[in-house]
Amino acid sequence: MPLLATFQAMLDHGGVTEAAEALGLTQSAVSKHLAKLRAAYGDPLFIRTPEGMRPTPRATWMSAHVATILAEAEALSEARLFQPRLLDGILSISTTDEVCESLLAHLVPALEEQAPGLRLTFVPLNPDYSFQDLEAGRVDLVVSVNWHAPEGLKQSRLFDDRFVCLMGAGHALAECAFTIQEFAEHEHVMVAPLGMREGRIDEVLAAHDLRRVIRLSVPVFLQVNPTLLGDRYLATLPARVAEELCRRHPGTMIIRSLPFDISEISYYALWHTRFDRDPRHIWLRNLVRKSLNTPSRPT
């Protein structure tokens, strides 16, 4: 069990030092645990990058199973049997539209099977990451990219994604290689669920003394469609979102790699510390993790 706890801490915190602090262990002990895990599973599990230790595909696949084992152990330590089937009331998750879409596909069926007495409610994500609602218990869980979440929230990394460029099939850049300069010179649609006027893309462009022209900002990822983009606008989106949009509108849009390096995006579950050891909450977090790491069914 200590090895699995180390695995989870590495997943959540992205570094040996941070994992050691979270577990109350020395860095040496965490390094030894990680070496044993790598030997046991025949995989490096976590690879060092400029953004910290990133999980390998095998580690990502393992994450839901490890979370299940740890959740069950946590529930047993409470000295009482936790039975989701006896739960009633409302579960409230605050997130953005693209995450909501993924959870609808897998979390809803899981809840119907395991806890049919519960009602699931999705609410929009506030700019403060719904901190006050989490603190008051009005929201159980936030699922989001952690750009600037407030201090005092617990977090667990759920999955990683990357930015890509989406455009109409007839866009001038659709069929040719393009530079960062050309990317900046074209007009853009920005998706800003938290109402930000600029994002990570703009930070990278600024480092190259460039600035893109944002003609339109929308709060919802799934508002990006062929009619909105036309042959005029570019949209920079998480790959999962872009791929889903292309599945919904076959043949009308093209995904291209960005002409510059930018770090991956990490999505997190965020919750208030006072619910950290609550069996109901542990069960919910585990269920959300499983749902977001379940492959989509082919369409």
N, C-alpha and C positions, 0 to 999 in steps of 0.2 A: 504493500500500500504506500509506503514512503516514496517509492520510485514513481508511482502514478501521480502522487501529489506533486512531485517535482516536475513531471511532464506537464501537468495542468498549469503550474506556476510559470513555466517557461512559455507556454502558449499564451497565457494572460499578460505577461509582463515583458516578453521579448528580450530577455537578457539574463545572464547568470547572476549578476550583481542584484538586479531587481527581484529575481525569483528568490534568491537567498534571503533578502530582507523580508519578503512577504512570508516566507516559511519559517523565519527565525533560525536559519542555518548559516553556516559559513559558506563562502564561495567555493571553497575546496570540496565541501560535502556535496554541494549541488553539482559541481563538475564531475565528481565520482558517480553520482546517481545518473547523470546524463551519459557518461561512458558506459555504464551497465545497460541502460536502456538501448543505446545504439548497438551494443553487442548482442543484446537479446533479440532485437527486431531486425538486425542486419540492414540498418538504414541510418543515415546521419540525423534524421528527424528534424533538426534545426540547423539552418545555414546562416552564417554571418553575412549581413548586408549593411550598407550605410544606414539603414533604418532600424537596425537591431537584428536579433536572431529570428529569421522567418521560418515557419514550418514547411517541411517538404510535403509533397502530395500524400505520402504515406502517413505523415503525422496529422495532416488535415483529416484524412479518412479515419484515423484512430481516435480523433478528438471526441466524437460523439460517444463512442464506446467507453472511453476512459471517464467521461463525464457521468455516464450511467453508473459505472462501478462506484465512483466517488459519491454520487448522490445517494445510492442505496446504502453505502456505508454510513453516510451522514445521517440518513433517516434511522438506521438501526441504533446509532449512538444516542438518539433522542429517547431511547427506551420505550418507544411506543410504535405501534404499527401504523404507518401512514397509508391511507387508502384513498386514492384519487376519486374512486367511484362514489364515495360518500360526500364529496365536496359539492357545495352549491354557491350561488352568488355570481359575481362578475370578475373576470380577469380583464385588465385593461393594459394595452400595450400602446406606447407612443412611438411612432416611427414615421418614415417617409414612404411615399407611395410604392416605390419599387420593392422595398422590403415587404410591405403589406401584401403585394401580389404574390411573392414567394411563400409567405406564411399562409395565405389563403389556400394554396395548393396542398400543403402538407400538414400544417398545424391544426386546421379545422377538423380533418378526418381523425387525427390522433386524439383530439379532445372528445370528439363524439364517441370514440371507442373507450377511452380511459376514464373520462370524467363527464358523462352525459348531463349532469346536473349543472354544469357551469355555462355561463354566457360569456362569450368572447367579444370584447369591444376594442376597436382601433380608434385612436384619437390622433390628431395632428401633433407633430413635434414642435414644441415651443423653442424660441431662440436660446433660452437658458437650459435646454435639454430637459425641459419639464421638471426641473429640480424641485420646485415647491410641491408639485403634484406627487412626485416620488416620495418626498419627505412626509407628506400628509397621508400617503397610502391611496390617493385617488388614482394613481397610475402604478401598476406593478412593475413594469419593465420598460426601458427605452432601448430601442435597437437603432444604431446610427453609426456613421463614421464619427470618430471622436476628434473633431478639429480643435475644440476648446471647451470640453466638458468641465463643469465646476468641480472644485475640490470637494471631497466628502462623498463622492459616489464611488461605489465598487464597480469594477469592470472586468469583463472577460472577452477576449478576442474570439469572434465567431468564424470569420472567413476573410480572405484577402481577395482583392480584385485589382484591375488595372484600368487606367484611362485609355480610351480609344477615340477616334474622330469619326463621327457619323455625318453622312451627307447624302443628298439626293443623287440618284443614279446618273443624272445629267449634269451634275456640278462640274465646273472646269477642272477641279483637282481629282475627280473620281478615277480617272484612268492613267494618271501619270504620277511619277514621284514628285514630291513637293518639299520645299525647304521650310524652316521655321519662319523665315521672312515672309514667304507666300502664305503660310498659315495665318500669320498675324494680319496680313493685309486684307484678307477676306472678312466678310461680315459674319457675326456669330450670334447664335441663340445660347443663352446661359440658363441652366436649371439651378435655381437657388432655393431649396426647401426652407432654409433658415433666414432667407431674406438678405443674404450677403450680396454686396455690390461687386465684389471681386473674389476670386478663389485661388486655388493652387496653380492653375494654369497661368493666371496673370502674374503670380510671383515668379514663375520660371521665365516668362517672357520679359519681365522687368529686369531679370538678371542678365538678359541679352540686349538690354536697352531697346526693347520692343513693347508695343502695346496693341492689343487687339481691339477691334471695333465691335462692341456688343450692342446690337440693335434691339434686342428683345430679351427680357428675363421672364421666366415662368417658374412657378413653385413646384410643379409636378413633372417628374421624368416622363411619364406616359403621355403627356401632352405633346411631346415631340413626335411628329408624324410626317409623312411625305408632303402633305399639303402645307404644313407649317414651314418645313425646310425649303421646299421647292428646289430649284437649281441655284439658289442664292446663298443660303446660310449653311454654316458648319455648326455642329453641336459636339461638345466634348463630354463623354459620358462614361460611366463604368461599363466594362465589357459585357457583364451580365445583362445590363439594361439594353445596350445596343443590340445584342444578339436576340433578345426577346422582341424588340421592336422590328427587327428584320424578319423574324418568324411571323409576326402579325401582318406585315406588309411586304410579302415576298416580291423580290425583283424591283422594288422601288427605291431602296436605299443601299448604300455601300459603307462598310466599315473599313477604315484605314488606320494603320499605326500612326502614332504621333511622330513628327520629325524631330523630336528632342527627347531626352531622358527625363523621366519624372517618376518619383517613388510610387510604389503600390498604395492602394487604399485599403485600410483595415476597418472592418465593421465590428462593432462591439455591442455586447449586452451591458447595460448600465442600470444599477439599482442602488437604493439607499442602504447605508450600512446597517440600519436597524432591522432589515429583513434578510441579512446575509445568511443566517443559520436557520431560517424558517423552513421547515420541510416542504410546505406548499410552494414556497418560492424557489427552493432548490429544484424541485420537480419541474416547475414551469421553465426555469432557465435551461434545464437539460432538454426539455421537449422542444424549445425554440432552437437550440443548437442542432438537434437532430433534423428538424424541419428545414433549416437553412442549408444543411449539408447533404440533403437528399437530392439526387439528380432529378431534373424535370422529366416528366414523361414525354416521349416523342409525340409530335403533333402531326 
